[in-house]
Amino acid sequence: MQRFHGGETYLCKKSLPVEIKSAAFVISNTDIEKCPSDDKPEYAFIGRSNVGKSSLINMLTQKKGLAKTSGKPGKTQLINHFMINDEWYIVDLPGYGYAKTSKKNRAIWEKFISDFLTKRESLVNIFVLLDSRLEPQKIDLEFMNWCGEKQLPFSMVFTKIDKLSSSALQKNLARYKKEMLKYWEELPPVFVTSSTSAFGREKLLNYIEAINENM
Ligand code: GDP
């Protein structure tokens, strides 16, 4: 039973940083049946609305307008596929935890996302985005525990680290780790990122590349 990619050690190429040669939007939809059917590896990005998901996708791909960034949380309710280097997909999933969303909308979101995450065979890893400024949030812990229960490999990606001091960051990381270790014997891989400085870009892309090469 493998819960996390990272229980194994993936060798990373030291000399060559991963190059994003191409990144293109492919399709947006609410229907899993309409997602691409070429079986290329998929990496999902998910988190609370406003966590910095679109900014992170744009930073990783170095394409400013690829994923829409918006000040209006809860707007994107679609599964967005982006083809990277003609080899793998970034899957931008709708943000969760938008307070103003109705119960009905939330139920629809849950069904649609849980269907995608549990049924999609080409899904390789879920990057769960966490705002590094916040202490552990119930909704994020619940979501990660759900991923673990469903044996879906996931990683924790802390966003916006430029917005706090390194000591505050270390404190919040430690809190999250402590919370996670209440439920899990080991931690999933952890990444710390900033979309403004591109911190963490290479590590995250190398991680994806290493998994792709081992597939
Ligand atoms: P999404 O709703 O999760 O897609 O979040 P967005 O990418 O639209 O970001 C929400 C807000 O946070 C926007 O105002 C971004 O400019 C800002 N933001 C996102 N990532 C970062 C980051 O790494 N550093 C800083 N300083 N701001 C960020």
Boltz pocket constraint, residues with backbone or C-beta under 6 A from the ligand:
constraints:
  - pocket:
      binder: B
      contacts: [[A, 48], [A, 49], [A, 50], [A, 51], [A, 52], [A, 53], [A, 54], [A, 55], [A, 56], [A, 68], [A, 69], [A, 70], [A, 71], [A, 72], [A, 73], [A, 74], [A, 95], [A, 159], [A, 160], [A, 161], [A, 162], [A, 163], [A, 193], [A, 194], [A, 195], [A, 196], [A, 197]]
      max_distance: 6.0
